[in-house]
Amino acid sequence: MLAAALVSLWAHETARADLDVDLMFLAEQPLLFRRSADWLNDISWGDRRIESWEDKDYGAVWSRHVYLNGDSCAESEFSLGRSAWASIAPLDLGTQRVVSDGCRILYDPEGILIQLIRFVSYMFSVYVRLAVN
């Protein structure tokens, strides 16, 4: 694993218990995780169990949506892609949207995600300054 981040509202600490949890992982070979669902069994789901899961493609990444049993919304989304997803030259619009919506780094030993977050923040500040003037 090259990097991992919590994304969406959970990254802003504004999430509610009924919102799903979204995680972004960058890996050298993300498709290895797609070929198998065995890694889902390595996750401790507490008192819940996996009801079903489905994969979706989002361009530079793919996501496994995992649905758990229980009364409240119990979905976890695991998005996986190569480090190129975090490239700032050029910055992918989908990547920019994910980071802008909230991105809290969990693991980033090579600084891939911190560089991306800083760049997106810088571009937003430039946009704001241009919009004000």
Secondary structure as UniProt FT lines:
FT   STRAND          3..7
FT   HELIX           9..12
FT   TURN            17..18
FT   STRAND          21..26
FT   HELIX           31..34
FT   HELIX           38..42
FT   TURN            46..47
FT   STRAND          50..58
FT   TURN            59..60
FT   STRAND          61..68
FT   STRAND          75..81
FT   HELIX           83..86
FT   TURN            89..90
FT   HELIX           93..100
FT   STRAND          103..107
FT   TURN            109..110
FT   HELIX           112..132
//
